[in-house]
C-alpha cells in the first residue's frame, strides 16, 4: 500500500517546491499544499510533482533518497499479532 503525497504550492528555499508524505511534521497547511496522489515511492511522487513544478524536490525528513531498503516492518507487526 502506498502513501499520500503532497507538494507545497509556495516555493521555499532556492525556489523549490517541496514534496511531502502525509503525516510529515513539515507538511504545509491544507491551503498551501496540493495533493499529488498515492505513490509507493517518494521518487514517483517527486516525478509527478515535477509535472507542475520543474523544481520540485523531496523533503529531507519524509522523502529520503532511495538508498535504504528497510522492508522488515511487516515481520515485526506479524510477531506482535502472534504474541
Ligand atoms: Zn516532509
PDB file of the backbone (N, CA, C, O) and the ligand in Angstrom, with CONECT records:
HET     ZN  A 101       1
ATOM      1  N   UNK A   1       0.844  -1.197   0.000  1.00  0.00           N
ATOM      2  CA  UNK A   1       0.000   0.000   0.000  1.00  0.00           C
ATOM      3  C   UNK A   1       0.874   1.240   0.000  1.00  0.00           C
ATOM      4  O   UNK A   1       1.912   1.271   0.661  1.00  0.00           O
ATOM      5  N   UNK A   2       0.466   2.250  -0.730  1.00  0.00           N
ATOM      6  CA  UNK A   2       1.288   3.437  -0.896  1.00  0.00           C
ATOM      7  C   UNK A   2       0.995   4.503   0.146  1.00  0.00           C
ATOM      8  O   UNK A   2       0.243   4.283   1.095  1.00  0.00           O
ATOM      9  N   UNK A   3       1.592   5.637  -0.050  1.00  0.00           N
ATOM     10  CA  UNK A   3       1.401   6.779   0.838  1.00  0.00           C
ATOM     11  C   UNK A   3       0.808   7.931   0.043  1.00  0.00           C
ATOM     12  O   UNK A   3       0.985   8.031  -1.171  1.00  0.00           O
ATOM     13  N   UNK A   4       0.100   8.799   0.759  1.00  0.00           N
ATOM     14  CA  UNK A   4      -0.382  10.040   0.146  1.00  0.00           C
ATOM     15  C   UNK A   4       0.760  11.031   0.093  1.00  0.00           C
ATOM     16  O   UNK A   4       1.497  11.202   1.065  1.00  0.00           O
ATOM     17  N   UNK A   5       0.901  11.676  -1.039  1.00  0.00           N
ATOM     18  CA  UNK A   5       1.959  12.682  -1.181  1.00  0.00           C
ATOM     19  C   UNK A   5       1.379  14.025  -1.592  1.00  0.00           C
ATOM     20  O   UNK A   5       0.393  14.113  -2.324  1.00  0.00           O
ATOM     21  N   UNK A   6       2.032  15.069  -1.091  1.00  0.00           N
ATOM     22  CA  UNK A   6       1.613  16.446  -1.368  1.00  0.00           C
ATOM     23  C   UNK A   6       2.826  17.247  -1.818  1.00  0.00           C
ATOM     24  O   UNK A   6       3.966  16.890  -1.521  1.00  0.00           O
ATOM     25  N   UNK A   7       2.563  18.342  -2.544  1.00  0.00           N
ATOM     26  CA  UNK A   7       3.637  19.270  -2.902  1.00  0.00           C
ATOM     27  C   UNK A   7       3.230  20.659  -2.408  1.00  0.00           C
ATOM     28  O   UNK A   7       2.065  21.043  -2.504  1.00  0.00           O
ATOM     29  N   UNK A   8       4.181  21.391  -1.891  1.00  0.00           N
ATOM     30  CA  UNK A   8       3.884  22.745  -1.428  1.00  0.00           C
ATOM     31  C   UNK A   8       3.631  23.657  -2.621  1.00  0.00           C
ATOM     32  O   UNK A   8       4.368  23.624  -3.606  1.00  0.00           O
ATOM     33  N   UNK A   9       2.589  24.465  -2.524  1.00  0.00           N
ATOM     34  CA  UNK A   9       2.258  25.382  -3.622  1.00  0.00           C
ATOM     35  C   UNK A   9       3.226  26.553  -3.656  1.00  0.00           C
ATOM     36  O   UNK A   9       3.476  27.135  -4.711  1.00  0.00           O
ATOM     37  N   UNK A  10       3.760  26.888  -2.510  1.00  0.00           N
ATOM     38  CA  UNK A  10       4.663  28.036  -2.426  1.00  0.00           C
ATOM     39  C   UNK A  10       6.097  27.548  -2.396  1.00  0.00           C
ATOM     40  O   UNK A  10       6.435  26.645  -1.631  1.00  0.00           O
ATOM     41  N   UNK A  11       6.922  28.128  -3.205  1.00  0.00           N
ATOM     42  CA  UNK A  11       8.312  27.695  -3.243  1.00  0.00           C
ATOM     43  C   UNK A  11       9.037  28.168  -1.990  1.00  0.00           C
ATOM     44  O   UNK A  11       8.749  29.230  -1.438  1.00  0.00           O
ATOM     45  N   UNK A  12       9.967  27.362  -1.572  1.00  0.00           N
ATOM     46  CA  UNK A  12      10.724  27.673  -0.368  1.00  0.00           C
ATOM     47  C   UNK A  12      12.120  28.122  -0.713  1.00  0.00           C
ATOM     48  O   UNK A  12      12.323  28.916  -1.631  1.00  0.00           O
ATOM     49  N   UNK A  13      13.072  27.613   0.021  1.00  0.00           N
ATOM     50  CA  UNK A  13      14.459  27.973  -0.220  1.00  0.00           C
ATOM     51  C   UNK A  13      14.849  27.635  -1.660  1.00  0.00           C
ATOM     52  O   UNK A  13      14.435  26.601  -2.183  1.00  0.00           O
ATOM     53  N   UNK A  14      15.619  28.472  -2.286  1.00  0.00           N
ATOM     54  CA  UNK A  14      16.131  28.222  -3.642  1.00  0.00           C
ATOM     55  C   UNK A  14      15.013  27.993  -4.649  1.00  0.00           C
ATOM     56  O   UNK A  14      15.211  27.332  -5.668  1.00  0.00           O
ATOM     57  N   UNK A  15      13.814  28.555  -4.353  1.00  0.00           N
ATOM     58  CA  UNK A  15      12.707  28.460  -5.289  1.00  0.00           C
ATOM     59  C   UNK A  15      12.270  27.023  -5.540  1.00  0.00           C
ATOM     60  O   UNK A  15      11.827  26.689  -6.639  1.00  0.00           O
ATOM     61  N   UNK A  16      12.391  26.179  -4.534  1.00  0.00           N
ATOM     62  CA  UNK A  16      11.992  24.785  -4.687  1.00  0.00           C
ATOM     63  C   UNK A  16      10.615  24.530  -4.098  1.00  0.00           C
ATOM     64  O   UNK A  16      10.242  25.107  -3.076  1.00  0.00           O
ATOM     65  N   UNK A  17       9.873  23.661  -4.756  1.00  0.00           N
ATOM     66  CA  UNK A  17       8.599  23.200  -4.226  1.00  0.00           C
ATOM     67  C   UNK A  17       8.854  21.832  -3.609  1.00  0.00           C
ATOM     68  O   UNK A  17       9.346  20.919  -4.274  1.00  0.00           O
ATOM     69  N   UNK A  18       8.519  21.704  -2.347  1.00  0.00           N
ATOM     70  CA  UNK A  18       8.915  20.507  -1.614  1.00  0.00           C
ATOM     71  C   UNK A  18       7.782  19.492  -1.572  1.00  0.00           C
ATOM     72  O   UNK A  18       6.630  19.835  -1.307  1.00  0.00           O
ATOM     73  N   UNK A  19       8.131  18.233  -1.840  1.00  0.00           N
ATOM     74  CA  UNK A  19       7.177  17.129  -1.800  1.00  0.00           C
ATOM     75  C   UNK A  19       7.214  16.497  -0.406  1.00  0.00           C
ATOM     76  O   UNK A  19       8.284  16.234   0.142  1.00  0.00           O
ATOM     77  N   UNK A  20       6.005  16.255   0.164  1.00  0.00           N
ATOM     78  CA  UNK A  20       5.913  15.631   1.483  1.00  0.00           C
ATOM     79  C   UNK A  20       4.961  14.444   1.438  1.00  0.00           C
ATOM     80  O   UNK A  20       4.029  14.398   0.636  1.00  0.00           O
ATOM     81  N   UNK A  21       5.220  13.497   2.313  1.00  0.00           N
ATOM     82  CA  UNK A  21       4.281  12.403   2.526  1.00  0.00           C
ATOM     83  C   UNK A  21       3.309  12.815   3.625  1.00  0.00           C
ATOM     84  O   UNK A  21       3.646  13.622   4.491  1.00  0.00           O
ATOM     85  N   UNK A  22       2.102  12.254   3.586  1.00  0.00           N
ATOM     86  CA  UNK A  22       1.123  12.553   4.627  1.00  0.00           C
ATOM     87  C   UNK A  22       1.713  12.187   5.988  1.00  0.00           C
ATOM     88  O   UNK A  22       2.345  11.142   6.141  1.00  0.00           O
ATOM     89  N   UNK A  23       1.499  13.058   6.969  1.00  0.00           N
ATOM     90  CA  UNK A  23       1.994  12.797   8.304  1.00  0.00           C
ATOM     91  C   UNK A  23       3.338  13.413   8.604  1.00  0.00           C
ATOM     92  O   UNK A  23       3.789  13.389   9.749  1.00  0.00           O
ATOM     93  N   UNK A  24       3.989  13.969   7.591  1.00  0.00           N
ATOM     94  CA  UNK A  24       5.278  14.619   7.827  1.00  0.00           C
ATOM     95  C   UNK A  24       5.084  15.855   8.686  1.00  0.00           C
ATOM     96  O   UNK A  24       4.112  16.592   8.520  1.00  0.00           O
ATOM     97  N   UNK A  25       6.023  16.080   9.612  1.00  0.00           N
ATOM     98  CA  UNK A  25       5.871  17.242  10.501  1.00  0.00           C
ATOM     99  C   UNK A  25       6.104  18.545   9.771  1.00  0.00           C
ATOM    100  O   UNK A  25       5.771  19.609  10.294  1.00  0.00           O
ATOM    101  N   UNK A  26       6.671  18.490   8.571  1.00  0.00           N
ATOM    102  CA  UNK A  26       6.888  19.706   7.783  1.00  0.00           C
ATOM    103  C   UNK A  26       5.817  19.913   6.723  1.00  0.00           C
ATOM    104  O   UNK A  26       5.921  20.822   5.899  1.00  0.00           O
ATOM    105  N   UNK A  27       4.792  19.073   6.741  1.00  0.00           N
ATOM    106  CA  UNK A  27       3.722  19.185   5.744  1.00  0.00           C
ATOM    107  C   UNK A  27       3.078  20.569   5.837  1.00  0.00           C
ATOM    108  O   UNK A  27       2.687  20.989   6.926  1.00  0.00           O
ATOM    109  N   UNK A  28       2.961  21.286   4.714  1.00  0.00           N
ATOM    110  CA  UNK A  28       2.328  22.624   4.758  1.00  0.00           C
ATOM    111  C   UNK A  28       0.846  22.512   5.093  1.00  0.00           C
ATOM    112  O   UNK A  28       0.264  21.441   4.924  1.00  0.00           O
ATOM    113  N   UNK A  29       0.217  23.595   5.566  1.00  0.00           N
ATOM    114  CA  UNK A  29      -1.234  23.568   5.842  1.00  0.00           C
ATOM    115  C   UNK A  29      -2.021  23.309   4.564  1.00  0.00           C
ATOM    116  O   UNK A  29      -1.512  23.474   3.455  1.00  0.00           O
ATOM    117  N   UNK A  30      -3.292  22.894   4.746  1.00  0.00           N
ATOM    118  CA  UNK A  30      -4.150  22.476   3.619  1.00  0.00           C
ATOM    119  C   UNK A  30      -4.139  23.463   2.457  1.00  0.00           C
ATOM    120  O   UNK A  30      -4.030  23.051   1.302  1.00  0.00           O
ATOM    121  N   UNK A  31      -4.251  24.759   2.743  1.00  0.00           N
ATOM    122  CA  UNK A  31      -4.374  25.728   1.655  1.00  0.00           C
ATOM    123  C   UNK A  31      -3.042  26.045   0.997  1.00  0.00           C
ATOM    124  O   UNK A  31      -2.990  26.816   0.038  1.00  0.00           O
ATOM    125  N   UNK A  32      -1.963  25.457   1.504  1.00  0.00           N
ATOM    126  CA  UNK A  32      -0.639  25.746   0.942  1.00  0.00           C
ATOM    127  C   UNK A  32      -0.014  24.523   0.301  1.00  0.00           C
ATOM    128  O   UNK A  32       1.165  24.534  -0.053  1.00  0.00           O
ATOM    129  N   UNK A  33      -0.815  23.450   0.147  1.00  0.00           N
ATOM    130  CA  UNK A  33      -0.270  22.237  -0.457  1.00  0.00           C
ATOM    131  C   UNK A  33      -1.256  21.711  -1.493  1.00  0.00           C
ATOM    132  O   UNK A  33      -2.443  22.033  -1.465  1.00  0.00           O
ATOM    133  N   UNK A  34      -0.742  20.902  -2.401  1.00  0.00           N
ATOM    134  CA  UNK A  34      -1.565  20.284  -3.425  1.00  0.00           C
ATOM    135  C   UNK A  34      -1.394  18.778  -3.333  1.00  0.00           C
ATOM    136  O   UNK A  34      -0.275  18.276  -3.230  1.00  0.00           O
ATOM    137  N   UNK A  35      -2.520  18.055  -3.371  1.00  0.00           N
ATOM    138  CA  UNK A  35      -2.471  16.600  -3.300  1.00  0.00           C
ATOM    139  C   UNK A  35      -1.954  16.036  -4.624  1.00  0.00           C
ATOM    140  O   UNK A  35      -2.462  16.381  -5.690  1.00  0.00           O
ATOM    141  N   UNK A  36      -0.949  15.175  -4.553  1.00  0.00           N
ATOM    142  CA  UNK A  36      -0.362  14.599  -5.776  1.00  0.00           C
ATOM    143  C   UNK A  36      -0.986  13.259  -6.116  1.00  0.00           C
ATOM    144  O   UNK A  36      -1.210  12.950  -7.287  1.00  0.00           O
ATOM    145  N   UNK A  37      -1.265  12.467  -5.098  1.00  0.00           N
ATOM    146  CA  UNK A  37      -1.810  11.142  -5.336  1.00  0.00           C
ATOM    147  C   UNK A  37      -1.191  10.149  -4.371  1.00  0.00           C
ATOM    148  O   UNK A  37      -0.501  10.526  -3.424  1.00  0.00           O
ATOM    149  N   UNK A  38      -1.448   8.874  -4.625  1.00  0.00           N
ATOM    150  CA  UNK A  38      -0.896   7.807  -3.797  1.00  0.00           C
ATOM    151  C   UNK A  38       0.264   7.175  -4.540  1.00  0.00           C
ATOM    152  O   UNK A  38       0.123   6.764  -5.692  1.00  0.00           O
ATOM    153  N   UNK A  39       1.410   7.098  -3.881  1.00  0.00           N
ATOM    154  CA  UNK A  39       2.595   6.548  -4.531  1.00  0.00           C
ATOM    155  C   UNK A  39       3.289   5.557  -3.616  1.00  0.00           C
ATOM    156  O   UNK A  39       3.197   5.644  -2.392  1.00  0.00           O
ATOM    157  N   UNK A  40       3.984   4.618  -4.231  1.00  0.00           N
ATOM    158  CA  UNK A  40       4.713   3.624  -3.452  1.00  0.00           C
ATOM    159  C   UNK A  40       6.109   4.101  -3.082  1.00  0.00           C
ATOM    160  O   UNK A  40       6.706   3.609  -2.124  1.00  0.00           O
ATOM    161  N   UNK A  41       6.631   5.062  -3.846  1.00  0.00           N
ATOM    162  CA  UNK A  41       7.957   5.574  -3.535  1.00  0.00           C
ATOM    163  C   UNK A  41       7.925   7.097  -3.593  1.00  0.00           C
ATOM    164  O   UNK A  41       7.134   7.694  -4.323  1.00  0.00           O
ATOM    165  N   UNK A  42       8.802   7.706  -2.808  1.00  0.00           N
ATOM    166  CA  UNK A  42       8.906   9.158  -2.821  1.00  0.00           C
ATOM    167  C   UNK A  42       9.333   9.635  -4.203  1.00  0.00           C
ATOM    168  O   UNK A  42       8.898  10.692  -4.660  1.00  0.00           O
ATOM    169  N   UNK A  43      10.175   8.868  -4.859  1.00  0.00           N
ATOM    170  CA  UNK A  43      10.646   9.256  -6.193  1.00  0.00           C
ATOM    171  C   UNK A  43       9.490   9.403  -7.180  1.00  0.00           C
ATOM    172  O   UNK A  43       9.464  10.345  -7.973  1.00  0.00           O
ATOM    173  N   UNK A  44       8.544   8.484  -7.135  1.00  0.00           N
ATOM    174  CA  UNK A  44       7.394   8.555  -8.030  1.00  0.00           C
ATOM    175  C   UNK A  44       6.587   9.811  -7.756  1.00  0.00           C
ATOM    176  O   UNK A  44       6.092  10.454  -8.682  1.00  0.00           O
ATOM    177  N   UNK A  45       6.455  10.160  -6.478  1.00  0.00           N
ATOM    178  CA  UNK A  45       5.713  11.370  -6.118  1.00  0.00           C
ATOM    179  C   UNK A  45       6.446  12.618  -6.608  1.00  0.00           C
ATOM    180  O   UNK A  45       5.818  13.568  -7.076  1.00  0.00           O
ATOM    181  N   UNK A  46       7.760  12.613  -6.499  1.00  0.00           N
ATOM    182  CA  UNK A  46       8.541  13.772  -6.939  1.00  0.00           C
ATOM    183  C   UNK A  46       8.427  13.935  -8.451  1.00  0.00           C
ATOM    184  O   UNK A  46       8.317  15.053  -8.952  1.00  0.00           O
ATOM    185  N   UNK A  47       8.454  12.822  -9.173  1.00  0.00           N
ATOM    186  CA  UNK A  47       8.293  12.904 -10.633  1.00  0.00           C
ATOM    187  C   UNK A  47       6.939  13.499 -10.998  1.00  0.00           C
ATOM    188  O   UNK A  47       6.831  14.299 -11.928  1.00  0.00           O
ATOM    189  N   UNK A  48       5.909  13.102 -10.258  1.00  0.00           N
ATOM    190  CA  UNK A  48       4.573  13.659 -10.505  1.00  0.00           C
ATOM    191  C   UNK A  48       4.556  15.158 -10.198  1.00  0.00           C
ATOM    192  O   UNK A  48       3.983  15.948 -10.948  1.00  0.00           O
ATOM    193  N   UNK A  49       5.185  15.534  -9.099  1.00  0.00           N
ATOM    194  CA  UNK A  49       5.221  16.954  -8.715  1.00  0.00           C
ATOM    195  C   UNK A  49       5.919  17.789  -9.777  1.00  0.00           C
ATOM    196  O   UNK A  49       5.576  18.954  -9.976  1.00  0.00           O
ATOM    197  N   UNK A  50       6.887  17.208 -10.454  1.00  0.00           N
ATOM    198  CA  UNK A  50       7.648  17.959 -11.450  1.00  0.00           C
ATOM    199  C   UNK A  50       6.845  18.243 -12.713  1.00  0.00           C
ATOM    200  O   UNK A  50       7.263  19.034 -13.559  1.00  0.00           O
ATOM    201  N   UNK A  51       5.674  17.587 -12.835  1.00  0.00           N
ATOM    202  CA  UNK A  51       4.783  17.949 -13.934  1.00  0.00           C
ATOM    203  C   UNK A  51       4.175  19.325 -13.681  1.00  0.00           C
ATOM    204  O   UNK A  51       3.778  20.022 -14.614  1.00  0.00           O
ATOM    205  N   UNK A  52       4.109  19.707 -12.404  1.00  0.00           N
ATOM    206  CA  UNK A  52       3.554  21.012 -12.040  1.00  0.00           C
ATOM    207  C   UNK A  52       4.667  22.024 -11.760  1.00  0.00           C
ATOM    208  O   UNK A  52       4.601  23.179 -12.180  1.00  0.00           O
ATOM    209  N   UNK A  53       5.681  21.563 -11.048  1.00  0.00           N
ATOM    210  CA  UNK A  53       6.781  22.445 -10.668  1.00  0.00           C
ATOM    211  C   UNK A  53       8.099  21.770 -11.044  1.00  0.00           C
ATOM    212  O   UNK A  53       8.473  20.761 -10.446  1.00  0.00           O
ATOM    213  N   UNK A  54       8.791  22.315 -12.017  1.00  0.00           N
ATOM    214  CA  UNK A  54      10.010  21.677 -12.506  1.00  0.00           C
ATOM    215  C   UNK A  54      11.079  21.581 -11.427  1.00  0.00           C
ATOM    216  O   UNK A  54      11.985  20.753 -11.514  1.00  0.00           O
ATOM    217  N   UNK A  55      10.969  22.435 -10.403  1.00  0.00           N
ATOM    218  CA  UNK A  55      12.000  22.465  -9.369  1.00  0.00           C
ATOM    219  C   UNK A  55      11.606  21.661  -8.137  1.00  0.00           C
ATOM    220  O   UNK A  55      12.217  21.823  -7.081  1.00  0.00           O
ATOM    221  N   UNK A  56      10.593  20.792  -8.248  1.00  0.00           N
ATOM    222  CA  UNK A  56      10.144  20.035  -7.078  1.00  0.00           C
ATOM    223  C   UNK A  56      11.237  19.115  -6.547  1.00  0.00           C
ATOM    224  O   UNK A  56      11.979  18.484  -7.300  1.00  0.00           O
ATOM    225  N   UNK A  57      11.304  19.066  -5.218  1.00  0.00           N
ATOM    226  CA  UNK A  57      12.299  18.230  -4.545  1.00  0.00           C
ATOM    227  C   UNK A  57      11.612  17.475  -3.411  1.00  0.00           C
ATOM    228  O   UNK A  57      10.564  17.895  -2.920  1.00  0.00           O
ATOM    229  N   UNK A  58      12.210  16.361  -3.000  1.00  0.00           N
ATOM    230  CA  UNK A  58      11.675  15.620  -1.869  1.00  0.00           C
ATOM    231  C   UNK A  58      12.106  16.249  -0.557  1.00  0.00           C
ATOM    232  O   UNK A  58      13.224  16.749  -0.434  1.00  0.00           O
ATOM    233  N   UNK A  59      11.207  16.223   0.431  1.00  0.00           N
ATOM    234  CA  UNK A  59      11.534  16.689   1.776  1.00  0.00           C
ATOM    235  C   UNK A  59      12.593  15.760   2.384  1.00  0.00           C
ATOM    236  O   UNK A  59      12.503  14.539   2.262  1.00  0.00           O
ATOM    237  N   UNK A  60      13.580  16.346   3.029  1.00  0.00           N
ATOM    238  CA  UNK A  60      14.642  15.502   3.597  1.00  0.00           C
ATOM    239  C   UNK A  60      14.137  14.644   4.750  1.00  0.00           C
ATOM    240  O   UNK A  60      14.709  13.599   5.060  1.00  0.00           O
ATOM    241  N   UNK A  61      13.061  15.098   5.377  1.00  0.00           N
ATOM    242  CA  UNK A  61      12.549  14.366   6.533  1.00  0.00           C
ATOM    243  C   UNK A  61      11.720  13.148   6.125  1.00  0.00           C
ATOM    244  O   UNK A  61      11.881  12.070   6.698  1.00  0.00           O
ATOM    245  N   UNK A  62      10.825  13.314   5.129  1.00  0.00           N
ATOM    246  CA  UNK A  62       9.893  12.227   4.818  1.00  0.00           C
ATOM    247  C   UNK A  62      10.148  11.591   3.453  1.00  0.00           C
ATOM    248  O   UNK A  62       9.548  10.560   3.148  1.00  0.00           O
ATOM    249  N   UNK A  63      11.006  12.161   2.633  1.00  0.00           N
ATOM    250  CA  UNK A  63      11.302  11.597   1.317  1.00  0.00           C
ATOM    251  C   UNK A  63      12.796  11.345   1.168  1.00  0.00           C
ATOM    252  O   UNK A  63      13.430  11.942   0.299  1.00  0.00           O
ATOM    253  N   UNK A  64      13.368  10.484   1.985  1.00  0.00           N
ATOM    254  CA  UNK A  64      14.794  10.211   1.864  1.00  0.00           C
ATOM    255  C   UNK A  64      15.104   9.577   0.518  1.00  0.00           C
ATOM    256  O   UNK A  64      14.263   8.890  -0.061  1.00  0.00           O
ATOM    257  N   UNK A  65      16.291   9.806   0.032  1.00  0.00           N
ATOM    258  CA  UNK A  65      16.683   9.203  -1.235  1.00  0.00           C
ATOM    259  C   UNK A  65      16.650   7.689  -1.103  1.00  0.00           C
ATOM    260  O   UNK A  65      16.943   7.149  -0.037  1.00  0.00           O
ATOM    261  N   UNK A  66      16.293   7.001  -2.189  1.00  0.00           N
ATOM    262  CA  UNK A  66      16.062   5.555  -2.122  1.00  0.00           C
ATOM    263  C   UNK A  66      17.344   4.740  -1.989  1.00  0.00           C
ATOM    264  O   UNK A  66      17.707   3.979  -2.885  1.00  0.00           O
ATOM    265  N   UNK A  67      18.010   4.909  -0.875  1.00  0.00           N
ATOM    266  CA  UNK A  67      19.216   4.135  -0.607  1.00  0.00           C
ATOM    267  C   UNK A  67      18.896   2.987   0.348  1.00  0.00           C
ATOM    268  O   UNK A  67      19.296   1.841   0.142  1.00  0.00           O
ATOM    269  N   UNK A  68      18.160   3.343   1.400  1.00  0.00           N
ATOM    270  CA  UNK A  68      17.796   2.325   2.394  1.00  0.00           C
ATOM    271  C   UNK A  68      16.658   1.457   1.890  1.00  0.00           C
ATOM    272  O   UNK A  68      15.764   1.941   1.196  1.00  0.00           O
ATOM    273  N   UNK A  69      16.686   0.234   2.222  1.00  0.00           N
ATOM    274  CA  UNK A  69      15.568  -0.656   1.910  1.00  0.00           C
ATOM    275  C   UNK A  69      15.164  -1.410   3.166  1.00  0.00           C
ATOM    276  O   UNK A  69      15.461  -2.594   3.324  1.00  0.00           O
ATOM    277  N   UNK A  70      14.485  -0.705   4.048  1.00  0.00           N
ATOM    278  CA  UNK A  70      14.031  -1.325   5.288  1.00  0.00           C
ATOM    279  C   UNK A  70      12.623  -1.873   5.088  1.00  0.00           C
ATOM    280  O   UNK A  70      11.635  -1.164   5.281  1.00  0.00           O
ATOM    281  N   UNK A  71      12.546  -3.115   4.707  1.00  0.00           N
ATOM    282  CA  UNK A  71      11.240  -3.710   4.463  1.00  0.00           C
ATOM    283  C   UNK A  71      10.907  -4.759   5.520  1.00  0.00           C
ATOM    284  O   UNK A  71      10.151  -5.697   5.268  1.00  0.00           O
ATOM    285  N   UNK A  72      11.487  -4.582   6.710  1.00  0.00           N
ATOM    286  CA  UNK A  72      11.282  -5.576   7.773  1.00  0.00           C
ATOM    287  C   UNK A  72      10.115  -5.232   8.683  1.00  0.00           C
ATOM    288  O   UNK A  72       9.822  -5.972   9.623  1.00  0.00           O
ATOM    289  N   UNK A  73       9.444  -4.115   8.413  1.00  0.00           N
ATOM    290  CA  UNK A  73       8.350  -3.715   9.295  1.00  0.00           C
ATOM    291  C   UNK A  73       7.248  -4.767   9.358  1.00  0.00           C
ATOM    292  O   UNK A  73       6.668  -5.013  10.415  1.00  0.00           O
ATOM    293  N   UNK A  74       6.971  -5.375   8.226  1.00  0.00           N
ATOM    294  CA  UNK A  74       5.877  -6.345   8.206  1.00  0.00           C
ATOM    295  C   UNK A  74       6.170  -7.515   9.136  1.00  0.00           C
ATOM    296  O   UNK A  74       5.257  -8.040   9.773  1.00  0.00           O
ATOM    297  N   UNK A  75       7.414  -7.925   9.222  1.00  0.00           N
ATOM    298  CA  UNK A  75       7.761  -9.021  10.118  1.00  0.00           C
ATOM    299  C   UNK A  75       7.489  -8.668  11.566  1.00  0.00           C
ATOM    300  O   UNK A  75       6.941  -9.483  12.309  1.00  0.00           O
ATOM    301  N   UNK A  76       7.867  -7.457  11.981  1.00  0.00           N
ATOM    302  CA  UNK A  76       7.684  -7.099  13.373  1.00  0.00           C
ATOM    303  C   UNK A  76       6.208  -6.982  13.707  1.00  0.00           C
ATOM    304  O   UNK A  76       5.799  -7.315  14.820  1.00  0.00           O
ATOM    305  N   UNK A  77       5.400  -6.513  12.760  1.00  0.00           N
ATOM    306  CA  UNK A  77       3.966  -6.451  13.003  1.00  0.00           C
ATOM    307  C   UNK A  77       3.400  -7.860  13.172  1.00  0.00           C
ATOM    308  O   UNK A  77       2.591  -8.104  14.067  1.00  0.00           O
ATOM    309  N   UNK A  78       3.824  -8.780  12.315  1.00  0.00           N
ATOM    310  CA  UNK A  78       3.329 -10.146  12.401  1.00  0.00           C
ATOM    311  C   UNK A  78       3.681 -10.767  13.741  1.00  0.00           C
ATOM    312  O   UNK A  78       2.877 -11.496  14.323  1.00  0.00           O
ATOM    313  N   UNK A  79       4.876 -10.483  14.231  1.00  0.00           N
ATOM    314  CA  UNK A  79       5.283 -11.045  15.522  1.00  0.00           C
ATOM    315  C   UNK A  79       4.395 -10.541  16.634  1.00  0.00           C
ATOM    316  O   UNK A  79       4.031 -11.297  17.535  1.00  0.00           O
ATOM    317  N   UNK A  80       4.037  -9.246  16.577  1.00  0.00           N
ATOM    318  CA  UNK A  80       3.166  -8.686  17.622  1.00  0.00           C
ATOM    319  C   UNK A  80       1.820  -9.397  17.639  1.00  0.00           C
ATOM    320  O   UNK A  80       1.246  -9.623  18.704  1.00  0.00           O
ATOM    321  N   UNK A  81       1.320  -9.746  16.463  1.00  0.00           N
ATOM    322  CA  UNK A  81      -0.005 -10.363  16.417  1.00  0.00           C
ATOM    323  C   UNK A  81       0.010 -11.764  16.995  1.00  0.00           C
ATOM    324  O   UNK A  81      -1.013 -12.227  17.498  1.00  0.00           O
ATOM    325  N   UNK A  82       1.132 -12.447  16.938  1.00  0.00           N
ATOM    326  CA  UNK A  82       1.157 -13.813  17.461  1.00  0.00           C
ATOM    327  C   UNK A  82       1.418 -13.832  18.957  1.00  0.00           C
ATOM    328  O   UNK A  82       1.231 -14.869  19.595  1.00  0.00           O
ATOM    329  N   UNK A  83       1.849 -12.706  19.540  1.00  0.00           N
ATOM    330  CA  UNK A  83       2.184 -12.686  20.965  1.00  0.00           C
ATOM    331  C   UNK A  83       0.916 -12.775  21.813  1.00  0.00           C
ATOM    332  O   UNK A  83       0.993 -12.772  23.041  1.00  0.00           O
TER     333      UNK A  83
HETATM  334 ZN    ZN A 101       8.274  16.149   4.622  1.00  0.00          ZN
END
